[in-house]
């Protein structure tokens, strides 16, 4: 059975279970989440679905292990990594590892961080794990909203939206974690920029088939897994887009032109990074390239935080957003 066939089978099973057990009912969730305060929520419960795996069925990394970049031999130049530079401490988190764990609880210098990746949204997000002076540790809930991973914190078992960093259910509902700028780039580019950096490696290399892709062909499937929302007319839901705040640009347009100029932003693309959602082995995936966004200011060009994700994700979490296409702006809600 192909990966997409398995996803479809799971989706059909979940819909059937949903109709008989009312999975969007906190009374049902309490069996697995007795510590979660379901009297507090910032979103309708009906938007939450089971993604298939149970709580911690996808195991977050709690004690990450790193090796110097020069000691890494199992990453190709084009392997995709999430790169983070905090106070001069540079770290790379390869998607060959994060695809199987989705969350890394880490400490970079003096800062407690969580580096996350949701394959269904192709969204890499890093956040500060300290909220109001309290350090949190995060795990994978097994739940989805808008096809995006819902995380939970071990301390209160509140549920958090991965893409926005907002607590949506539980004692901390309404709180938001501080975002930390990251890059999605090839291993070769990280190594070139940070010769003294370190790279996340599996604690047990045999625990998962690291380097392989359990979502083969997902980005060509046409529709996101368990997504119930909408996208504007003539927008492909699984098209890759580059997001800066409430604006987005198609990656294919950037690939064609290599550089886009818009008001005070310069968006640049260079080849060399493999897609993690294409072929059976991640390193062999199609070239989606490397993107850097900079803003012109009084002191010159400054790198700007951006997200690389799918169009449906952008509109699901920024329904007021604008996608700039070749034929003009695309909007869902004004």
HUNORTA-V540211 format. One record per backbone hydrogen bond with DSSP energy under -1.0 kcal/mol. CO is the residue of the C=O (numbers start at 1). NH is the residue of the N-H. If there is no record, write none. Layout:
# HUNORTA-V540211
co->CO nh->NH
co->CO nh->NH
This chain:
# HUNORTA-V540211
co->2 nh->6
co->3 nh->7
co->4 nh->8
co->5 nh->9
co->6 nh->10
co->7 nh->11
co->8 nh->12
co->9 nh->13
co->10 nh->14
co->11 nh->15
co->12 nh->16
co->13 nh->17
co->14 nh->18
co->15 nh->19
co->16 nh->20
co->17 nh->21
co->18 nh->22
co->22 nh->25
co->25 nh->28
co->25 nh->29
co->26 nh->30
co->28 nh->31
co->29 nh->32
co->29 nh->33
co->33 nh->36
co->36 nh->38
co->37 nh->40
co->40 nh->170
co->44 nh->47
co->45 nh->48
co->49 nh->144
co->54 nh->57
co->61 nh->105
co->65 nh->201
co->67 nh->199
co->68 nh->71
co->69 nh->72
co->76 nh->79
co->77 nh->188
co->78 nh->274
co->79 nh->187
co->80 nh->95
co->81 nh->185
co->82 nh->93
co->83 nh->183
co->84 nh->91
co->86 nh->89
co->89 nh->86
co->90 nh->198
co->91 nh->84
co->92 nh->200
co->93 nh->82
co->94 nh->97
co->94 nh->98
co->95 nh->99
co->96 nh->211
co->97 nh->100
co->98 nh->102
co->101 nh->103
co->102 nh->117
co->103 nh->61
co->104 nh->115
co->106 nh->113
co->108 nh->111
co->111 nh->108
co->112 nh->129
co->113 nh->106
co->114 nh->127
co->115 nh->104
co->116 nh->125
co->118 nh->122
co->118 nh->123
co->123 nh->118
co->125 nh->116
co->126 nh->180
co->127 nh->114
co->129 nh->136
co->131 nh->134
co->134 nh->131
co->137 nh->154
co->139 nh->152
co->140 nh->56
co->142 nh->51
co->143 nh->150
co->144 nh->49
co->145 nh->148
co->148 nh->145
co->149 nh->162
co->150 nh->141
co->151 nh->160
co->152 nh->139
co->153 nh->157
co->158 nh->153
co->159 nh->168
co->159 nh->169
co->160 nh->151
co->161 nh->165
co->165 nh->177
co->166 nh->161
co->167 nh->174
co->168 nh->42
co->169 nh->159
co->170 nh->173
co->172 nh->175
co->175 nh->167
co->178 nh->128
co->183 nh->83
co->185 nh->81
co->186 nh->190
co->187 nh->191
co->188 nh->192
co->189 nh->193
co->190 nh->194
co->194 nh->197
co->197 nh->69
co->198 nh->92
co->199 nh->67
co->204 nh->207
co->208 nh->210
co->209 nh->212
co->211 nh->282
co->215 nh->218
co->217 nh->220
co->218 nh->221
co->224 nh->227
co->232 nh->235
co->236 nh->239
co->237 nh->312
co->239 nh->311
co->240 nh->251
co->241 nh->309
co->242 nh->249
co->243 nh->307
co->244 nh->247
co->246 nh->322
co->247 nh->244
co->248 nh->324
co->249 nh->242
co->250 nh->254
co->251 nh->255
co->252 nh->256
co->253 nh->257
co->254 nh->258
co->258 nh->269
co->260 nh->267
co->262 nh->265
co->264 nh->296
co->265 nh->262
co->266 nh->294
co->267 nh->260
co->268 nh->292
co->270 nh->290
co->273 nh->288
co->273 nh->289
co->278 nh->217
co->280 nh->213
co->281 nh->284
co->282 nh->285
co->286 nh->275
co->290 nh->270
co->292 nh->268
co->293 nh->304
co->294 nh->266
co->295 nh->302
co->297 nh->300
co->300 nh->297
co->302 nh->295
co->307 nh->243
co->309 nh->241
co->310 nh->314
co->311 nh->315
co->312 nh->316
co->313 nh->317
co->314 nh->318
co->318 nh->321
co->319 nh->333
co->322 nh->248
co->323 nh->330
co->325 nh->328
co->328 nh->325
co->330 nh->323
